[in-house]
Amino acid sequence: MNAKLDEIKRNIAVATGAQKASFAIRNVKIFHMTDGSMEEGDILIEGDKIVGVGACCRRIAAEKEFDGKSLYAVPGFIDTHVHIESSLLTPREYEKCVLPHGVTTAVCDPHELSNITGTAAWDYFIACAEKMTMDLIIRLSSCVPATHLETAGAEISSRDILAYQGKKHVYGLGEMMNVLGVLFRDEEILTKIISSPVVDGHAPLLSGNALNGCITACVRNCHESSLLEEAEEKLRRGMNVLIREGSTAKNLDTLLPLINLKNSPFLAFCTDDRNPADIWKRGHIDKMIAHCIEKGADMLTVYRLATYSAANIASLPDRGLVAPGRRADIVLLSDLEKCKVEYTFAGGKKVEPSLFNAVSFPPVPENFLHSVKREKVTKEDLLIRKKDWRGDVIKLVPGSLITKKLSIPIPEKDGYLLGDKQQDIQKLFVLERHGKNGNIGKGFVHGFGMEEGAIATSIGHDSHNICVTGVSDEDILLAANVLIEKGGGIVVVKAGAVLAHLSLPLCGLMSLDPFEKVVENLEEIFEKVKLTSCKIDEPFMALAFLPLPVIPEIKLTDKGLVDVEKFCFY
């Protein structure tokens, strides 16, 4: 208490000019999120807090100063929903990748890692958050496993969640994907909800009474809106809409008509799942801002979504404004319309390479490095008997995680079903990899457009079993067994040869390499996959979401083909 009292006294003394400031950003044009006005002046910083703003601060001396050179100052950007694991990077490399884009806060649900390692994932992320320059807010994973329709590597109970709430860097419950469990009033799920101060949502295409029930259960936001009318209904019901622009799920253009001043308190941006090559080429929240302004959205409204509204929606009242008492997360821009980031300050610290080099991050736990636990598959494992087949073909929807049911004749030979290049039908397999049962889910997918070869990944949301698809059984077999042998990753195979492999030794989800190296390896992977004639831009993320049985209409898990709307197997 005395330390906090001393801090407040010093901050007031600096703000009023009674004491010298520790740090000052001089000569900037402050774009205020409150009224959209522009004010020329200085920003005084003490520790990780802003204590003074405006021209009046010019007369207050500071021990260290930074000349803002008349750049525009805006609050640090907030990603309101992200899975760091989907960046393929460790938390350390993730912040090195996104901080230069002005992202100073990430609200992270580590449910990818949690589905493999359980609460050990939370321990790892908490330890990393303690060392990070950006502020990592951890939402405890609500659905591990996501449903009973898949095999995960771990299970997390309401008791586990209650034990972690209140820990440093932890605040709230991650996306509640088991919507049917909520609506069926499952006591374990509801106990998780009532134990948490904030509950993030996951309600794709939910409407009417079901939406009312979900919101009644204190689920207050959703990042899964893919239709304008869907998002509009959620807003009318008081649900905050997180507008997502990930590597696969791209909803920004669809939801652009929502972005206006009257809606701004209830909207924010998020990326959910975005790989580092995408960030490297197309940016992050900064490019979402620039795109909206280019399309005619009001500038104040757009910046509010990335800062003040995001802070309020995420229950982070100490940030989102360049104002006294707020966290000193500040982005300096040379161009407001294009959101051109020149400098980022996170918690009062200027982001530069030396900042990262001075910090030692916790080591990766040894058991995180040996997570693929299954025998190699055989050619017989890839046979699909016609007499055993019940179901539809999974049809990809471009730019969406939603899939459609496709009823189409599947060629057969000698009692076995085959893929068909002419109809763009490929075999699809999901291999249980946690060493629990050796399951192999079998199905068919339309939309990859491959002419030859196979692709596979150990990223398979959310239980992260191995997913593989391709044109020939021989290449599918090779791709799957390469990942089993190498402990996970991403692989491209063609004509019996491995064209490229990205190693992801950390639970088959993340690389231990610097983000620049991961970007380089990913770009090689993307180049090699073109040799299969695959016609979609993000084939591996599309493949990785095909086992997720909480997004309509049809998915394939290690246990079999799932009718998501009926929440059961075919």
Buried (B, 14 or more C-beta within 10 A) or exposed (E): EEEEEEEEEBBBBBBEBEBEBBBBBBBBBBBBBEEBEEBEBBBBBBBBBBBBBBEEBBEBEBEEBBEBEEBBBBBBBBBBBBBBBBBBBBBBBBBBBBBBBBBBBBBBBBBBBBBBBBBBBBBBBBBBBEBBBBBBBBBBBBBBBBBEBBBBBBEBBBEBBBBBBEEEBBBBBBBBBBBBBBBEEEEEBBBBBEBBEBBBBBBBBBBEEBBEBBBEBBBBBBBBBBBBEBBBBBBEBEBBBBBBBBBBBBBBEBBBEBBEEEBBBBBBBBBBBBBBBBBBEBBBBBBBBBBBBEEEBBBBBBBBBBBBBBBBBBEBEEBBBBBBEBBBBBBBBBEBEBBBBBBBBBBBBBBEEEBBEEEEBBEBBEEBBEBBBBEEBEEEBBBBEEEEBEBBBBBBBEBBBBBBBBEBEBEEEEEBBBBBEEBBBBBBBBBBBBEEEBBBBBBBBBBBBBEBBBBBBBBBBBBBBBBBBBBBBBBBBBBBBBBBEBBBBBBBBBEEEBBBBBBBBBBBBBBBBBBEEBBBBBBBBBEBBEBBBBBBBBBBBBBBBBBBBBBBBBBBBBBBBBBBEEBEBB
